[in-house]
Amino acid sequence: MKTYDAIVIGAGVIGAAIGLELARKGMKTLNVDMAPAAGYGSTAGSCAIIRTHYSTLEGSAFAYEGFHYWKAWPDYLAAADERGLAEFRQTGCIVMKTEANGYLANVKAHMDALGVPYEDLDTAALERKAPYYDLHLFHPPKRPEDEGFGEPTGGELAGAVYFPYAGYITDPQLSAHNLQRAAEAAGGVFLFNRRVVEIGKDDTGRIAGVTLDDGERIATRIVVNVAGPHSYKVNDMAGATADMKIGTRALKQEVVHVPMPVDGYDADGMVTSDSDIACYTRPEKGGFLLVGSEDPPCDPREWVDPDDWDRNFSEQWRVQALRAAQRIRNLGIPSQMKGVTELYDVTDDWIPIYDRSCVPGYYMAIGSSGNQFKNAPVAGAMMADLIEKVEAGHDHDADPVAFPLTHIGRSTNVGFYSRLRTINPESSFSVLG
């Protein structure tokens, strides 16, 4: 049997980052992925938005730390990739002030606490920055079949907040490939088109190895579940669910691509987030505007089996396009649906689990819920630090590890992401995290 110090199940952007960071600590690592290449699953379908604002201070600090990794991406990788490096376009982000988000009072308090710059925009300033916007209120978000859809409900947006430390990655799949090449440069190994079908344990109950779908058995004392939408199935396989208070499920998501509006809309424009109409947007290559959903209560959530789900667009595509058209003047909606259908790996409170488990040697970086792409590099470093400390005997459950956020001069309590936590009421319970 081949033997590795650690096997990472998954080679998406977070799995590849964990493989890289473990390899840099001197471990002999193997990333196993059922896809044909790194980042070909949910990572490839990610909107890859980089931002610093979250509904919690811990989440905001984590994202602010992650921003610095993307800002210095070539330096962080310190490795060549024959396909080139993923590009971070720092376009900035406008978030509308609405009743639903408390007019961003808490978010601004988090930014003030962390020293993250932002600009408050009143209604007049927002209109100057986005002259193509209809500033009427349409809240609460509705579906086209609901009475009053598309009709203003009275008043105008109270303005917005502009966050300059934001933007997006132009090619999310390439970013995972970059991390693979960096991990390989550090000694890591990647195996594709293979699926883990069994996780073995020794007589003490500790992780002992895995069996792949071709029958190959590989020995290891550490397994890290970064399987994305399949994470709950891998947890079941490992027998790791006995003490978990937070679970994960696979959720179908649809992202709309519509032609970029020609009247005043900047093709290299900003990321936007608008809870009044429950949509976020960013420019997309090919002259398109990407429109995602902020998961309003009126939309049914489609929980699926990640091994058996419909990849076709549904009525939800049209719903999101029409919602965006309430705000953006002259938005054309084509008859042919274009965009992406993918799966989110969602926890009960939409905050991820970065943790050990009740099975010695088994770790989890799961429930990324569509809002953790931006945090992948720092999540990789934090998981590697957690694994190193727990393997050295630290009782993380009793005394949560404090991980240094070196770029911003803080530390974060890794217990914030514990499998043993209660549901966090500060969460947005949506893709916003």
N, C-alpha and C positions, 0 to 999 in steps of 0.2 A: 504494500500500500504506500501511496504517496503520503507525506506528512507535512502539514503546515501549522504554524503557530496560531493562525486565525483564518477562518473562512467567512467571508462577507457574502451573504445571499443578496444579490442585487448589484447592478452596475449602472444605476441611474446617477444623477449628479450627486446625490448624498452618499450613495453606496461607494461610488468611485472616490469621493473625498475622504471617506473613512478608510478605504483601502490605502490611499496615499499617506494619510497621517499615521496609520499603524506601521506602514513600511518605513516611514521616516524615523520611527521609534526603534527600528531594527528588527521588527517582526517579519517572519516569512509569511506572506499573505497570499490568499487566493480569493478573487471575486468571481462568483458563479452567477450567470444570468441566463434566463431562458430565451432572451432575445438574441438577434444575430450580432449586435454590437452595443457598445456603451451608450446609454441614454436613449435607447430605441422604444422605451415604454412611455410612462407618464411624463418623463423629462422632455421627450421630443414634442409632446403636446402642451407643454407648459407655456404660459404667456410670458414667463421669464422677466417679470417686473421686479425692479430693484427699488426699494423704498425703506424709509426709516420709521414710519409711523405705524404703531399697532395700538390695540386697545389697552394693553398692559405695559407697565414700565419695563418689566423683564423682557417682554417681547420686543419692545422698542430698542432697548440696549443691545440685544442680540442682533437685531437687524442693522443697527448703526455700526456695530463691529463688522458685520458681514459686508457692508458697503465698502469698507476700506480694503477688503480682499479683492473685490471686483475692480476697484479703482486702480489697484496695482497688480492686476491679473498676471502679466508676464513675470513680474518679480516673484509672485507667490508660487507660480508653477515651477520656475527655474528649470524648464525642460522644453525642448523643441517638439512641435507637432507638424508632421508633413502636410496636414490639412490647414495649417494656419491656426490662429488663436481667435476665440470668440471675442466679439466686440461689445463693450459696454457703452451704450449711448446715454450720456447723462443729460437728458432732456428736461429734467425737473418734472414735478407732478402737481397738479391742481386738484384739491379735494374740496368739494362743495360743502359749505356749512348748512346743515339741515337740522331739523328737530330730531330726526332719527339718530344722528351722531352727536347730539348734545352741543351742536354748533362748534364741535371740535375743542371744547374747553379742556377735557381730560388729555386729549392728544397733545395740545399745546403745552400743557403742564409737564407732560413727559418729555417733550422736546426741550423745554426750559431746563428741566432737571439734568438732562444729558448734554446740554450745550449744542443742540442741533439747530442750525439756522432755519428760519422760515419767514415768510412774508404774509401778513394779514391783508386780505383784499376785501374792501367793501364792495357793494353792488356795482358802483360806478367803475372801480378799478377792474373788477371781473369783466365787465362789459368791454372795457378797453383791451383787456388781454385776450378775450375770446368774443370778438364781435359777431361771430357766426352762431352764437348761442341764443336760444330763447330762454330767458331767465325766469319765466313763470314757474310757479310751483305746481307739481302734478301728484304730490304725495297724497295718500300712500300708493306705492307701486301696485299696478293692476295688470290684469291680462286683457287682451283685446276684446274678449267676449264680455268683460265686465262693463256695467253701466258707467259712463263717464270717462272711459279710457281715452286718453289723448286730449282731454279737456282740462284747462287750468282749474285748480281748486282754490285759487285766491292768494294774492300776494306774490312776491318774488323771492328768489334765493337771497339769503342774508349775506351773500358774499362767498368767499372761499379762502383757503390757505394754500399758498404756493410753497412747496418744499423743493429747494434746489438740489438736494442730495438724493436724487431719484432718477429713474430712467428704465432702460430695459436691455436685455442681452439679445442681440440680433439672431443668434442661432443657439438655442439651448442644448440641442443634441451635441453640437460641436464642443460646448463647454464640458460635457461629460467625457468626450473623447480626449480633450486636453488633460483632464484629471487622470484618465487612464494612462496616457503617455508619461505624465509626471510620476505616477505610481510605479510604472514599469521601470522608469529611470532610477527609482529608489529600491528596486528589487521585487516589486509586486508582480503577480501573475493574474491574468484574466482568462476565463473560460466561458465561451458563449455557446448558445444553442444547447444548453444543458440545464436540467431542472433537478433540484434537490427533492428526493421523494421519501427520504427517511433521515432522521437525526438520531444518532446512536448515543448511548450513555454507558458509563462504566458501572461497576458494582456499587459505587458510592452515590450514583445519580448524577455525576458530573458529565458534561459533554465529552464524547470520545471520538466523534467523527460523523460523517454524512455519507449517504448513498445517493448516487445520481441515477437519472432515468435510464441510462445505458448499462446499469449494474455496477459501475465503478464505485469502489469504496475508498474514502479519503479520510485519513486520521487527522484529528485536531482536538485541542482542548478548549477552543474558543469559537463560537459561532455568533455572528452579528446579523440579525434579521433586518434587512433594509429592502424588503421585497415589495414595497409600495402597496398597491391594491390587493396583493396576495398576502399581506402581512398577517392577517388573522388566521389564514390557513397554515402558515408556517408556525405561528404560535401554537396552534392546536397540535401540529406534528411534533413540536418540541415538548409538549405537556407543560407549557409555561403560563397558562391562564388562571391557575388556581387562586392566586392572590390579587389579580389585576382588578382594580376598581374603575379603570377607564378602558374601554374597548375600541376597536376600529372596524370600519365597514367600507366597502367599495361603492362609490357614488359616481354615476354617469354625469358628465358635464359636456356642454356644447359651447363652442366659441365661434362667433360669427365673424366672417370677413366680408365687408361690403366695400364698394368703390369709395376711395377717398373723396369727400366732398370737394368740388372744384371752386366754390365761391368763398375764398378767404381762409380755408382750412389749410394749415401749414403741414405739408407732408412729412416734415421732420419735427412735428410738434410734440407736445408733452403727453405724458400719461395723465389720465383723468380718473377721478373716482367720484361718483354721484349717487348717494343713497336716496335722493329724492325720486330718481327713476330706477334705482337698483342696477346700474350699469357702470362698468369701468371700460376705458378705451386706451389704446395706444396705436401708433402707426404700425403697419405691417408691410413687409416687403412686397413688391409687385404693384404698388399703388393702391393698397387696401387700408382700411381702418379696421382694427380688431375690436370687437365688442364682446365683453364677458359679463356674466351675471354675478351680482352680489347676493344672490340666493334669498330673495324676499319671501316672506311667509306665504304669499299667494301662489307660489310655484311649487308643485309637487316635487318631492325628491325621489329620484329613481335609484334605489339601492339594488345592486346587481351582484351576480356571481361573476368574478373577474375572469373565469374560464368559459363563460357562456353569456354573452351580452350582445345587444344589437348596436353595431357601430354606425348605423345610418342616422342622419339627422331626423329630428322629430319636429313637432309643432313649436317646441321651445326655441328653435332657431328663429322663426318668424317673430315670436314674442319678444326676444331680445332686440332684434333689429328694429321693430316698431317702437320699443321703449326708447332706444337711442334717438330715433327720429323725432321724438317729442322735444328733445333738447337741441339737436343739431339741425339747423336749417339746411334745406336742400340735400338732405341725405338720401341718396338713391338706394333702393332696396331691390336687387335683382331677383328674377324668378328662380334662377339656379342657385341653390344653396352651396356656399363655399365656407370653409373654415376647418375646424378640428372637433372631433369627438374623442374624448379620453376619459380616464377614470381618475378620481381623487381617492386617496386613502385618508379617511376622515375619522377622527376620534369623536367621542361624545361631546366634547366642548371645542372642537376645532383647534386645539392646541396640541402639538405633537408629543409623543412619548420618546424621550431620549433617556434610556435607563438600562439597568441590569434587569434580571428577572429572578424568579424563585428557583430557577434551574442553574446551578453553578456553571459558569462558563458561557451562559447564553445571554445575549444582550439585544436590545431593540432600539432602532431609530425609525419609528413608524408613525403613521397618522399625520403625514406632512400636509394633508388637507388643502393642497393647492396654494398654500401661502408660504412655503418654506424653501422654494428654489433659491431665493435671495440669500438664505442663511446656510446654504450647503457647505461652503468652505469652513465657516466657523463651527458648524455642527460636526463636521469631520474631525476638527481639532479637539472639540470638547468630548466627543465620544472616545477618541483615542486616549485622552487624558483620564476619563472615567474608567475605561477598561484597564489601563495601566495601574491605577490606584486600587481598584477592587481586586485585581489579580494579586496585588501585593498585600492584600489583607484588610483594606479599609472597608468598614461597614457603612456603605453609602445609604442604606435605608434608615439607619439610626442617626447618622451624622452626614448629611448630604455634602457632596463635594462642592467646593467653591472653585469655579473655573475662571482664570484671569482673562479678561477681555483687554488684551495688551494695547490695541490701537486706540482705545478710548479711555484707558486708565481706570477701569472698574473691574469688578468680578461679578459673576452671575451664580446664583444658587441653582445647581443642576437639579435639585429636588423640585424646582418649579415644573419640570417636565416629567415628574415621577409617574409610574404606573399606579402608584398607591394614592395619588391625590384625589380629592373630591373635585367635582366639576367646578371649574373656575367661573364665577358669575360675571367677572369683568370681560370675558370674551365676547366678541361680536356674534359668536355662533354662526359664522359664515366664512367665506373665503378670505375675508379681511383679517381674520385671526384675532 
